[in-house]
Amino acid sequence: MAKDGTMVNDRREIFGWAMYDWANSAFSTTVGTVFLGPFVASLARTAAEAAGTSTVSFLGIPVAPDSFLPYCISFSVGMQVLFLPILGAIADYSHLRKQMMQVFATIGAIATILMFLLTGNLWWLGGVLFIVANLAFGAAIVFYNAYLPDIASEDERDRVSSYGWAMGYLGGGILLALNLAFFIFSEDLGVPSELAVRINLASAGIWWLGFSFFTWKRLRPRHAARQLPAGETYATIGFKQLRKTFSEVKHFPETLKFLLAYFLYNDGIQTVIAVAATFAAAPLIQGGLELEQTTLTAVILMIQFVAFFGALFWGKLAGWIGAKQSVVVSLVIWSAVVIYAYGGLRGETATLQFFILGVFIALVMGGSQAISRSLFAQMIPNGKEAEFFSFYEISERGTSWIGPLVFGLANQMFGNLRIAILSLIFFFIMGLILLPFVNVSKAIADAKKYDGNAV
């Protein structure tokens, strides 16, 4: 039982919590990974051709059609960096974490459903809706992650966190498989391909919102809602809480050390995931593999489903050898993946080798992230969960431009994607150097020492 008198390790509540990962992963896979980017770019390209120019105009600014959505992604990440800590502070003060999670999940899902409206000259709406949906997605994830210490005891957090990640891979993978099948056979069904893409985009929002009701039904709020003091608003309280937290972070040096290590190695993970398709599809002369789109699609689906088992396995591995040690093992494997991508993947069996490499990526991808989340959950003070997880989310998303920048610069300097891939080993090596120096026991002790002192 938790200190506030609520139960922990309740299987029904844990299932409800994990179902949110199942629900919102549809946005990451169907919208973010596969369908939205190419569709918005094609609509913008058609609009540019109709206007007789090579660019489209957004708010009076000329933009290359293929650059529009990446710009929107960057802007949405910047908005997350700005707003997530404030929202986390408000949630921690008000004890309205569940309600805020519901609000932002609903906003994100509705924005995704509205992507069905993307046609013709409304190409720009895809970017606007993505900014709203991605900001809401990040906010809801902060509150979702902050529930982990509430629903699981310390000895169960690795398993529960891994279970959540596994459910996310399974849910996102199932909808993506259905959507890809619908897209491939849409013409045979009498559905134009453009309409099929719009239906698929909207389906991610319906999936996200619909399955979230399992979470709303089973996830219990912690603490009674706190009333605002006279003359205060949630915004002013949020800034005050955040200032207080910044003044107190010096009391959690090991937690900060872990965040730095996580920022580095997770940036490497996110970059490998982001550039893998580019590397696989690029011509051989550029160091790529020149694989067919059907092969890439099959690998993406395979990774989603193998990652389900990988996340569950890493939860068990953390129980056998410890959470920090299991993350270290995953970083060694990530380093080996990058080295092999540079030196291997050649000859007639390159496609088979890429599939095998994808299996290894899938096995460690969910595990390294799930255990990192549960490890961090041990290191944060009571009453500050949403604030600290907002910093965690920023470490994951707000700095994710550094790895792609290193990759892009290396490719531009050497004209070879294999060297660019190899450059990413820096992030994994730095993580392997820093992580062993994190004193987990002291971090947990520092966090517990703070218990009961939160305002």
ZIRA-V668530 format. One record per backbone hydrogen bond with DSSP energy under -0.5 kcal/mol. CO is the residue of the C=O (numbers start at 0). NH is the residue of the N-H. E is the energy in kcal/mol with one decimal. If there is no record, write none. Layout:
BEGIN
CO:NH:E / CO:NH:E
END
This chain:
BEGIN
1:4:-1.9 / 5:1:-3.1 / 8:10:-0.6 / 9:13:-2.7 / 10:14:-2.2 / 11:15:-2.1 / 12:16:-2.6 / 13:17:-2.7 / 14:18:-1.9 / 15:19:-0.6 / 16:19:-1.3 / 16:20:-0.6 / 17:20:-0.7 / 17:21:-1.7 / 18:22:-2.3 / 19:23:-3.0 / 20:24:-1.6 / 22:25:-1.0 / 23:26:-1.2 / 23:27:-0.9 / 24:28:-2.4 / 25:29:-1.6 / 25:30:-1.0 / 26:30:-0.6 / 26:31:-2.6 / 27:32:-1.4 / 28:33:-1.5 / 29:34:-2.3 / 30:35:-1.4 / 30:36:-0.6 / 34:38:-1.7 / 35:39:-2.9 / 36:40:-2.2 / 37:41:-2.1 / 38:42:-2.2 / 39:43:-2.6 / 40:44:-2.4 / 41:45:-2.2 / 42:46:-2.0 / 43:47:-2.3 / 44:48:-2.3 / 45:49:-2.2 / 46:50:-1.4 / 47:52:-2.6 / 48:51:-0.9 / 53:64:-0.6 / 55:57:-0.6 / 55:62:-3.3 / 57:60:-1.7 / 59:61:-0.5 / 60:57:-2.6 / 62:55:-2.9 / 63:66:-1.7 / 63:67:-1.0 / 64:67:-0.6 / 66:70:-2.1 / 67:71:-1.9 / 68:72:-2.7 / 69:73:-2.4 / 70:74:-2.4 / 71:75:-2.5 / 72:76:-2.1 / 73:77:-2.2 / 74:78:-2.1 / 75:79:-1.9 / 76:80:-2.2 / 77:81:-1.7 / 78:82:-2.7 / 79:83:-2.5 / 82:86:-2.6 / 83:87:-2.8 / 84:88:-2.2 / 85:89:-2.3 / 86:90:-2.4 / 87:91:-2.3 / 88:92:-2.2 / 89:93:-2.9 / 90:94:-1.7 / 90:95:-0.5 / 93:225:-2.3 / 95:99:-2.8 / 96:100:-2.2 / 97:101:-2.3 / 98:102:-2.4 / 99:103:-2.4 / 100:104:-2.3 / 101:105:-2.3 / 102:106:-2.4 / 103:107:-2.6 / 104:108:-2.4 / 105:109:-2.6 / 106:110:-2.4 / 107:111:-1.7 / 108:112:-2.5 / 109:113:-2.2 / 111:114:-1.3 / 112:115:-1.7 / 113:116:-2.1 / 114:117:-1.6 / 116:118:-0.9 / 118:121:-3.0 / 119:122:-0.9 / 120:123:-0.5 / 121:124:-1.4 / 121:125:-0.6 / 122:125:-1.1 / 122:126:-0.6 / 123:127:-1.8 / 124:128:-2.9 / 125:129:-1.8 / 126:130:-2.2 / 127:131:-2.0 / 128:132:-2.9 / 129:133:-3.3 / 130:134:-2.0 / 131:135:-2.3 / 132:136:-2.6 / 133:137:-2.3 / 134:138:-2.1 / 135:139:-2.6 / 136:140:-2.0 / 137:141:-1.6 / 138:142:-1.5 / 139:143:-2.3 / 140:144:-3.1 / 141:145:-2.0 / 142:146:-0.6 / 143:146:-1.1 / 144:147:-1.8 / 146:149:-1.0 / 146:150:-1.9 / 147:151:-1.6 / 150:8:-3.4 / 152:155:-1.7 / 152:156:-0.9 / 153:156:-0.6 / 155:159:-2.5 / 156:160:-2.9 / 157:161:-2.2 / 158:162:-2.2 / 159:163:-2.2 / 160:164:-2.2 / 161:165:-2.6 / 162:166:-2.4 / 163:167:-1.9 / 164:168:-2.3 / 165:169:-2.2 / 166:170:-2.9 / 167:171:-2.7 / 168:172:-2.0 / 169:173:-2.5 / 170:174:-2.0 / 171:175:-2.0 / 172:176:-2.5 / 173:177:-2.2 / 174:178:-2.8 / 175:179:-2.8 / 176:180:-2.2 / 177:181:-2.3 / 178:182:-2.5 / 179:183:-2.6 / 180:184:-2.1 / 182:185:-0.7 / 184:188:-1.3 / 185:190:-3.0 / 186:189:-1.4 / 189:191:-0.6 / 191:195:-2.2 / 192:196:-2.1 / 193:197:-1.9 / 194:198:-2.5 / 195:199:-2.4 / 196:200:-2.5 / 197:201:-2.3 / 198:202:-2.3 / 199:203:-1.2 / 200:203:-0.5 / 200:204:-1.0 / 201:205:-2.1 / 202:206:-2.8 / 203:207:-2.4 / 204:208:-2.6 / 205:209:-3.0 / 206:210:-2.3 / 207:211:-0.9 / 208:212:-0.6 / 209:212:-1.1 / 210:213:-1.2 / 210:214:-0.7 / 211:215:-2.4 / 212:216:-2.0 / 213:217:-1.6 / 214:218:-2.8 / 217:219:-0.6 / 228:231:-1.9 / 232:236:-2.5 / 233:237:-2.4 / 234:238:-2.1 / 235:239:-2.1 / 236:240:-2.9 / 237:241:-2.3 / 238:242:-2.5 / 239:243:-2.2 / 240:244:-2.4 / 241:245:-2.6 / 242:246:-1.8 / 243:247:-0.8 / 244:247:-1.0 / 244:248:-1.0 / 247:250:-2.2 / 248:251:-2.1 / 251:255:-2.0 / 252:256:-2.1 / 253:257:-2.2 / 254:258:-2.3 / 255:259:-2.0 / 256:260:-2.2 / 257:261:-3.2 / 258:262:-2.8 / 259:263:-1.8 / 260:264:-2.6 / 261:265:-2.7 / 262:266:-1.1 / 263:267:-1.5 / 264:268:-2.0 / 265:269:-3.0 / 266:270:-2.0 / 267:271:-2.4 / 268:272:-2.2 / 269:273:-2.2 / 270:274:-2.6 / 271:275:-1.3 / 274:278:-2.8 / 275:279:-2.5 / 276:280:-2.2 / 277:281:-1.5 / 278:288:-1.3 / 279:290:-2.8 / 281:289:-1.9 / 282:285:-1.2 / 282:287:-2.1 / 283:286:-2.0 / 285:416:-2.9 / 291:295:-2.0 / 292:296:-2.6 / 293:297:-2.1 / 294:298:-2.2 / 295:299:-2.5 / 296:300:-2.2 / 297:301:-2.5 / 298:302:-2.8 / 299:303:-1.9 / 300:304:-1.8 / 301:305:-2.7 / 302:306:-2.4 / 303:307:-0.7 / 304:308:-0.9 / 305:309:-2.3 / 306:310:-2.7 / 307:311:-1.5 / 308:312:-2.6 / 309:313:-2.4 / 310:314:-1.4 / 311:315:-1.4 / 312:316:-2.7 / 313:317:-2.3 / 314:318:-1.0 / 315:319:-1.5 / 316:320:-2.8 / 317:321:-1.6 / 321:325:-1.9 / 322:326:-1.9 / 323:327:-2.1 / 324:328:-2.3 / 325:329:-1.9 / 326:330:-2.1 / 327:331:-1.9 / 328:332:-1.9 / 329:333:-2.6 / 330:334:-2.3 / 331:335:-2.1 / 332:336:-2.4 / 333:337:-2.2 / 334:338:-2.3 / 335:339:-2.6 / 336:340:-2.4 / 337:341:-1.5 / 338:342:-2.6 / 339:343:-3.3 / 346:349:-1.4 / 348:352:-2.8 / 349:353:-2.4 / 350:354:-2.0 / 351:355:-2.3 / 352:356:-2.8 / 353:357:-2.2 / 354:358:-1.6 / 355:359:-1.7 / 356:360:-2.3 / 357:361:-2.6 / 358:362:-2.2 / 359:363:-1.7 / 360:364:-2.4 / 361:365:-0.9 / 363:367:-2.7 / 364:368:-1.3 / 365:369:-3.0 / 366:370:-2.5 / 367:371:-1.3 / 368:372:-1.9 / 369:373:-2.1 / 370:374:-2.6 / 371:375:-2.3 / 372:376:-2.0 / 373:377:-0.8 / 374:377:-0.7 / 374:378:-0.5 / 375:378:-1.4 / 376:379:-0.6 / 380:383:-1.8 / 383:387:-2.5 / 384:388:-2.5 / 385:389:-1.5 / 386:390:-1.5 / 387:391:-1.9 / 388:392:-2.4 / 389:393:-2.1 / 390:394:-2.3 / 391:395:-1.6 / 392:396:-2.9 / 393:397:-1.1 / 393:398:-0.9 / 396:399:-1.4 / 398:401:-1.7 / 399:403:-0.7 / 400:404:-1.8 / 401:405:-2.5 / 402:406:-2.7 / 403:407:-2.9 / 404:408:-2.7 / 405:409:-2.4 / 406:410:-2.2 / 407:411:-2.3 / 408:412:-2.6 / 409:413:-2.3 / 410:414:-2.1 / 415:419:-1.6 / 416:420:-2.5 / 417:421:-2.4 / 418:422:-1.8 / 419:423:-0.6 / 420:423:-1.4 / 421:424:-2.0 / 422:425:-1.3 / 423:426:-1.1 / 423:427:-0.9 / 424:428:-2.8 / 425:429:-2.5 / 426:430:-1.7 / 427:431:-2.4 / 428:432:-1.9 / 429:433:-2.6 / 430:434:-2.7 / 431:435:-0.6 / 433:436:-1.4 / 434:437:-1.9 / 436:438:-0.6 / 437:439:-1.2 / 438:442:-2.3 / 439:443:-2.5 / 440:444:-2.3 / 441:445:-3.0 / 442:446:-2.0 / 443:447:-2.4 / 444:448:-2.0 / 445:449:-0.9 / 446:381:-0.6 / 446:449:-0.6 / 446:450:-0.6 / 447:450:-1.0 / 449:452:-2.3
END
